[in-house]
Amino acid sequence: MTTVSALSSRKGRNVELGLLVFAVAIVALAYINVGIAVEGAIPPSLVAVGTGFVVITAAFHITMRLRAPYADPLILPIATLLNGLGLVMINRLDLANGRDLAEGMALRQLMWSALAAGLAIAALIILRDHRILRRYTYLAGAIGFGLLLLPLVPGLGVENYGSRIWINLGPFSFQPGEIAKIVLAVFFAGYLVQTRDALSVAGRRILGLTLPRARDLGPILVAWMLSVGVLVLEKDLGSSLLFFGLFVAMLYVATERTSWVAIGLLLFCVGCWVANLLFSHVQRRVLLWLDTFSREALDTSDQLARGLMGMASGGMVGTGLGRGRPDLTYFAESDFIIPSFGEEIGLIGLFALLILYVLLVERGLRTAIGARDGFGKLLASGLAFSVALQCFVVVGGVTRVIPLTGLTMPFLSQGGSSLLANWTLVALLLRISDHARRPVPDPEAPNPVANEPTQVVKLR
């Protein structure tokens, strides 16, 4: 009898199921809490909204068991909980503005959540191996840059509140930059896998940093010029920062050279300084950042001041879900959903939300570490870093750490394009994780003889 040993890996689907039940229970309790606080009774829409949310969650979990059984068991519950809590806050703002479920934003958010989860499920079913995406490296680059520039097309792109980042598709509006971040991550991963040996070659050593050769500076300079182009043409500080930061982070992961980070920060500072000198919309953002409560800033926009005062009124423990006034802040359901939560669940609750994002990023980076191929490592790290950078930019903007950029919080904020992009991002991370965690046959085990019975021994 021939023995074949294999490395077994716990699938973790039962752990995932338990965490999903816990996440759905938290969302349901929060939804009930809002209804009781605002209307004094359990909301009649609980059954409809709860059933829809449970169906979405159950469908995704069943797909995981069938198509990605070895994937990380924490990623899906974290994304589900964040999506559900965002739905609760959007419903709470609907009630504050006198809108019921039929005419409010919460129902549309639930429908977009179902569509986004369905797209992620389709991605898991169709994409059996993430390495296939490497074949389309340059096509992904062309699509990504095309999506970034799509709002500049006359008759298609529209300008809202100073930024030209939206396109109109009939009755719907869409933000193509949300999808572009995922497609560009695929392009950067494929490109850097091919060129990282050349980019890792050491050049001169200056001030303790081993700088790259001058001939290898081309890629980062091209990325910098493209990000500045997005900033100039579309007046979109957020997408410009996210695009350039993503490339620098993946470049560091590919080469492990801190000199690339130093060069990236230098170029970023130069770009910010030039933009502040030349563009009035950047100057307004800097004014709101540095002197939020001045008369000049308040005459320009009091949105940031209202958000800060709302969070201050929440204090450490918050006013309670449904008991604050987050509706007094403009765009409380999208750009400023973090101050909305901060007012009603307080600093402690806000930290709990941020810990969920930290865990999501940590699981993404753990997936990158466990990936067995260079493309998977770079893609997973890029996707994880895009979530981290977007959270930092959003939270930093509403708390005056950095100027406001106009990006939305992943999963929490209202908006279909954001949900579609971030659930697709989750599907890619799950697919890479499933490949990374699958058991590997023991290379020292002899090959089984065709006519001889085989016994599989699993090592715990």
C-alpha positions in Angstrom: 0.0 0.0 0.0 1.3 3.4 -1.0 0.9 6.4 1.3 0.4 9.9 0.0 0.6 12.6 2.7 -1.1 16.0 2.2 -1.1 19.2 4.1 -4.7 19.8 5.3 -6.1 23.2 5.8 -9.2 24.0 7.8 -11.8 25.4 5.5 -13.3 27.7 8.1 -16.8 27.7 6.5 -18.5 26.9 9.8 -16.6 29.7 11.5 -17.7 32.0 8.7 -21.3 30.9 9.1 -21.3 31.7 12.8 -19.8 35.1 12.2 -22.3 35.8 9.5 -25.2 35.0 11.9 -23.6 37.3 14.5 -23.2 40.1 11.9 -26.8 39.8 10.7 -28.0 39.9 14.3 -26.1 43.1 15.0 -27.5 44.7 11.9 -31.1 43.6 12.9 -30.7 44.9 16.4 -29.3 48.3 15.2 -32.2 48.5 12.7 -34.8 47.9 15.5 -33.0 50.3 17.8 -33.3 53.1 15.2 -37.0 52.4 14.7 -37.8 52.5 18.4 -35.7 55.6 19.0 -37.3 57.6 16.1 -40.8 56.2 15.8 -41.3 54.5 19.2 -42.0 51.1 17.7 -40.3 48.2 15.8 -40.1 49.4 12.2 -42.7 47.5 10.0 -40.0 47.4 7.2 -37.9 45.1 9.4 -39.2 41.9 7.8 -38.7 43.1 4.2 -35.3 44.6 4.8 -34.2 41.7 7.1 -35.3 39.0 4.6 -33.5 40.7 1.7 -30.3 41.1 3.7 -30.4 37.4 4.9 -31.0 36.1 1.4 -28.0 38.1 0.1 -25.8 36.8 2.9 -27.0 33.2 2.6 -26.5 33.2 -1.2 -22.9 34.4 -0.8 -22.1 31.9 1.9 -23.5 29.0 -0.1 -21.3 30.1 -3.0 -18.3 30.2 -0.7 -18.9 26.6 0.4 -19.2 25.4 -3.2 -16.7 27.6 -5.1 -14.1 28.9 -2.6 -14.2 26.5 0.4 -10.7 27.3 1.6 -11.1 31.1 1.5 -10.5 33.3 4.6 -13.5 33.0 6.9 -13.3 36.5 8.2 -13.5 38.7 5.1 -17.1 38.0 4.1 -18.5 38.6 7.7 -16.6 41.9 8.0 -17.9 43.1 4.7 -21.4 42.0 5.5 -21.4 43.8 8.8 -20.1 47.0 7.4 -22.6 46.9 4.5 -25.4 46.3 6.9 -24.5 49.0 9.3 -24.3 51.5 6.4 -27.8 50.4 5.5 -29.0 51.1 9.0 -27.5 54.6 9.1 -29.0 55.4 5.6 -32.4 54.3 6.9 -31.9 56.4 10.0 -31.3 59.5 7.8 -34.3 58.6 5.7 -36.5 58.7 8.8 -34.9 62.0 9.9 -35.9 63.5 6.6 -39.5 62.1 6.7 -39.0 59.5 4.0 -40.4 56.0 4.3 -38.8 52.8 2.9 -40.5 53.0 -0.5 -39.2 56.5 -1.3 -36.0 56.6 0.7 -32.4 55.8 0.0 -32.3 52.7 2.2 -34.3 50.6 -0.3 -32.1 51.6 -3.2 -29.0 50.8 -1.1 -30.4 47.4 -0.3 -31.0 46.8 -4.1 -27.5 48.0 -4.9 -26.2 45.7 -2.2 -28.0 42.7 -3.8 -26.6 43.6 -7.2 -23.1 44.1 -5.9 -23.2 40.8 -4.0 -24.6 39.1 -7.1 -21.7 40.5 -9.2 -19.2 39.3 -6.6 -20.8 35.8 -6.6 -20.6 35.7 -10.4 -16.9 36.7 -10.2 -16.2 33.8 -7.8 -18.0 31.4 -10.0 -16.4 32.5 -13.3 -12.9 33.3 -12.1 -11.6 29.9 -11.0 -8.0 31.0 -10.8 -6.9 34.6 -10.1 -3.7 34.1 -12.2 -5.8 34.2 -15.4 -6.0 37.9 -14.9 -2.3 38.3 -15.5 -2.9 37.6 -19.2 -4.9 40.8 -19.4 -2.3 43.1 -17.8 -2.1 45.8 -20.4 -5.8 45.5 -21.3 -6.6 46.2 -17.7 -4.3 49.2 -17.8 -6.0 50.6 -20.9 -9.5 50.0 -19.3 -8.4 51.5 -16.0 -7.0 54.7 -17.5 -10.0 54.9 -19.8 -12.4 54.7 -16.8 -10.5 57.5 -15.1 -10.8 59.7 -18.1 -14.4 58.7 -19.0 -16.0 61.7 -17.1 -14.2 64.1 -19.5 -16.2 62.8 -22.5 -18.6 65.6 -23.5 -22.3 64.7 -23.0 -21.4 61.7 -20.8 -19.5 63.2 -17.8 -21.1 65.7 -15.5 -19.6 68.1 -12.9 -20.9 68.0 -9.4 -19.7 70.3 -6.6 -16.6 71.3 -8.4 -15.4 67.8 -9.5 -16.0 66.0 -12.8 -16.0 62.4 -11.6 -19.5 61.2 -12.6 -21.1 59.9 -15.8 -24.8 59.8 -16.6 -26.2 56.5 -17.9 -29.9 57.3 -18.5 -31.6 57.7 -15.2 -28.5 56.5 -13.3 -25.2 58.2 -12.4 -22.0 56.2 -12.0 -18.5 57.0 -10.7 -16.1 55.0 -12.9 -13.1 55.8 -10.7 -14.4 53.3 -8.2 -14.1 50.5 -10.7 -10.8 51.9 -12.0 -9.0 51.3 -8.7 -9.6 47.5 -9.0 -8.7 47.3 -12.7 -5.6 49.4 -12.2 -4.5 47.1 -9.3 -4.6 44.2 -11.7 -2.5 46.2 -14.2 0.0 47.3 -11.6 0.3 43.7 -10.3 0.9 42.2 -13.7 3.3 45.0 -14.8 5.4 44.9 -11.6 5.8 41.1 -11.6 7.4 41.5 -15.0 9.6 44.5 -14.3 10.4 44.2 -10.6 13.9 42.8 -11.2 14.9 45.9 -13.2 13.2 48.2 -10.7 15.1 46.5 -7.8 18.5 47.2 -9.3 20.4 49.5 -6.9 21.7 52.9 -8.0 23.6 55.5 -6.0 23.4 55.7 -2.3 22.4 59.2 -1.0 21.6 60.1 2.6 21.3 56.5 3.6 18.9 55.6 0.8 19.9 53.3 -2.1 18.1 55.1 -4.9 17.1 53.4 -8.1 18.9 54.0 -11.4 17.8 57.1 -13.4 16.6 54.9 -16.3 14.2 53.1 -13.9 12.4 56.2 -12.7 10.1 56.2 -15.8 7.2 54.2 -14.3 6.7 56.3 -11.2 7.1 59.5 -13.1 4.4 58.4 -15.6 2.1 57.4 -12.7 2.7 60.8 -11.1 1.9 62.7 -14.3 -1.3 60.7 -14.8 -2.4 61.4 -11.3 -1.7 65.1 -11.7 -3.6 65.0 -14.9 -6.6 63.5 -13.2 -6.3 66.3 -10.5 -6.1 69.0 -13.1 -8.7 67.9 -15.6 -11.3 66.4 -13.3 -10.5 68.4 -10.1 -10.6 65.1 -8.3 -8.1 65.1 -5.4 -9.3 61.8 -4.0 -8.9 59.7 -7.1 -5.6 61.3 -7.8 -4.3 60.5 -4.4 -5.7 57.0 -4.4 -4.3 56.1 -7.8 -0.8 57.4 -7.1 -0.6 56.0 -3.5 -1.7 52.6 -4.8 1.1 52.5 -7.4 3.8 53.5 -4.9 2.6 51.0 -2.3 2.6 48.1 -4.8 6.0 49.3 -6.1 7.4 49.0 -2.6 5.9 45.5 -2.1 7.4 44.4 -5.4 10.9 45.8 -4.9 11.2 46.1 -1.1 13.1 49.3 -1.5 12.2 52.3 0.8 13.7 54.6 -1.7 10.7 54.2 -3.9 8.5 55.4 -1.0 10.7 58.4 -0.4 10.6 59.3 -4.1 6.8 58.9 -4.1 6.3 61.1 -1.1 8.6 63.7 -2.6 6.6 63.7 -5.9 3.3 63.8 -3.9 4.4 66.8 -1.9 5.6 68.6 -5.1 2.2 67.8 -6.7 0.3 69.1 -3.7 2.3 72.3 -3.6 1.9 73.0 -7.3 -1.9 72.2 -7.2 -2.3 74.6 -4.2 -0.6 77.4 -6.2 -2.5 76.9 -9.4 -6.0 75.6 -8.7 -8.7 77.5 -6.8 -10.7 74.3 -5.8 -7.6 72.9 -4.1 -7.1 76.3 -2.3 -10.7 76.1 -1.0 -10.1 72.6 0.3 -6.9 73.8 2.1 -8.7 76.7 3.5 -11.5 74.5 4.9 -8.8 72.2 6.3 -6.5 74.8 8.0 -9.1 77.3 9.2 -12.4 75.5 9.3 -14.3 77.9 11.6 -13.1 81.2 10.1 -15.7 83.5 8.5 -14.1 83.0 5.0 -14.2 79.2 5.4 -17.8 79.1 6.7 -18.9 81.4 3.8 -17.3 78.9 1.4 -18.8 75.7 3.0 -19.8 74.9 6.6 -20.1 71.1 5.8 -16.9 70.2 7.6 -17.7 72.4 10.6 -21.1 70.8 11.0 -19.6 67.3 10.8 -17.0 68.2 13.5 -19.7 69.7 15.8 -21.8 66.6 15.3 -19.0 64.3 16.3 -18.2 66.5 19.3 -21.8 66.3 20.5 -21.6 62.5 20.4 -18.7 62.4 22.8 -17.3 59.1 24.0 -20.4 56.9 23.9 -22.6 58.8 21.5 -26.2 60.0 21.7 -27.6 56.6 20.7 -28.7 55.3 17.3 -31.7 57.5 16.2 -31.2 60.1 18.9 -28.8 62.5 17.3 -29.1 65.0 14.5 -26.7 63.7 11.8 -29.1 65.0 9.1 -28.0 68.5 9.8 -24.7 67.8 8.0 -24.7 67.9 4.2 -24.2 64.5 2.5 -24.5 62.7 5.8 -25.2 59.5 4.0 -22.2 59.5 1.7 -19.1 61.7 2.2 -19.9 62.4 5.8 -21.3 59.1 7.0 -18.4 58.7 9.5 -19.5 61.9 11.4 -23.0 60.5 11.3 -21.9 57.4 13.1 -19.5 59.3 15.3 -22.4 61.4 16.6 -24.7 58.5 17.5 -22.3 55.7 18.6 -19.6 58.0 19.9 -15.8 57.7 19.8 -15.9 54.2 21.2 -18.3 52.9 18.5 -16.3 54.7 15.8 -13.2 53.0 16.9 -15.0 49.7 16.7 -16.0 50.5 13.1 -12.4 51.4 12.3 -11.2 48.1 13.9 -13.4 46.3 11.4 -11.6 48.0 8.6 -8.2 47.2 10.1 -9.2 43.6 10.3 -10.3 43.6 6.7 -7.0 45.1 5.6 -5.1 42.7 7.8 -6.8 39.7 6.3 -6.1 41.0 2.8 -2.4 41.4 3.7 -2.4 37.9 5.3 -3.8 36.6 2.0 -1.0 38.4 0.1 1.6 36.7 2.4 0.1 33.3 1.9 -0.2 33.6 -1.9 2.1 31.2 -3.8 2.6 33.4 -6.9 4.1 36.8 -7.3 1.0 38.2 -9.1 -1.3 37.1 -6.4 0.9 38.6 -3.7 0.9 42.0 -5.4 -2.7 42.0 -6.3 -3.9 41.0 -2.8 -1.6 43.6 -1.2 -2.8 46.3 -3.7 -6.4 45.6 -3.0 -5.9 45.6 0.7 -3.9 48.8 0.6 -6.6 50.5 -1.6 -9.1 49.9 1.2 -6.6 51.2 3.8 -5.8 54.3 1.9 -9.4 55.1 1.1 -10.4 54.8 4.7 -7.4 57.0 5.8 -8.3 59.6 3.2 -12.0 59.7 4.2 -11.6 59.6 8.0 -8.6 62.0 7.8 -10.7 64.4 5.7 -13.7 64.6 8.1 -11.4 64.8 11.2 -9.1 67.6 9.7 -6.0 65.4 9.5 -5.9 66.1 5.8 -8.0 68.1 3.4 -11.3 66.8 2.2 -11.1 64.7 -1.0 -14.6 63.6 -1.8 -14.1 59.9 -1.6 -16.7 57.7 0.1 -16.2 55.1 2.9 -16.1 51.6 1.6 -19.4 49.6 2.2 -20.8 52.2 4.6 -21.5 55.1 2.3 -24.6 55.4 0.1 -23.9 54.8 -3.6 -24.1 51.9 -6.1 -20.8 52.4 -7.8 -18.9 52.2 -4.5 -20.8 49.0 -3.5 -20.2 47.3 -6.8 -16.4 48.1 -6.7 -15.9 47.1 -3.1 -17.8 43.8 -3.3 -15.9 42.9 -6.4 -12.7 43.7 -4.5 -13.9 41.3 -1.7 -14.5 38.6 -4.3 -11.0 38.9 -5.7 -9.5 38.7 -2.2 -11.6 35.6 -1.4 -10.5 34.0 -4.7 -6.8 34.6 -4.0 -7.2 33.5 -0.4 -8.9 30.3 -1.5 -5.9 29.5 -3.7 -3.4 30.4 -1.0 -5.1 28.3 1.7 -5.7 25.1 -0.3 -3.7 22.1 0.9 -0.5 21.4 -0.9 0.5 17.7 -1.6 3.6 16.6 0.2 6.5 16.7 -2.4 8.3 13.9 -0.6 5.5 11.5 -0.9 6.0 8.8 -3.7 3.6 8.7 -6.6 0.8 6.1 -6.2 1.0 3.0 -8.4 -1.9 2.7 -10.8 -3.1 -0.8 -9.6 -2.3 -0.2 -5.9 -4.8 1.1 -3.4 -4.0 4.6 -2.1 -4.4 5.8 1.4 -4.5 9.6 2.0 -3.1 10.6 5.4 -3.9 14.2 6.5 -1.6 15.9 8.9 -3.3 18.2 11.4 
